[in-house]
């Protein structure tokens, strides 16, 4: 689910860059920063599982991205119900490899 969410949001950011108004571009620039931090930290999640603070950071970044995707893009045809933060992550794959 993490990989699919990242791909989905990257596409929406690219669309906003190409066709969005200035306010949409500015808002999604902030989302891009959160997504970049998530993508940077996520691959280290397994090796840092013993670190509660690091794990909480990953969980929080994931939750923020899921909230943004749900709040802004629920009506988009590529939106997946698993992006909704009300769907527990534990029941989903969090694979992020390419």
Secondary structure, 3 states (H helix, E strand, C coil): CHHHHHHHHHHHHHHHHHHCCHHHHHHHHHHHHHHHHHHHHHCCCCCCCCCHHHHHHHHHHHHHHHHHHHHHHCCCCCCCHHHCCCCCHHHCCCCCCC
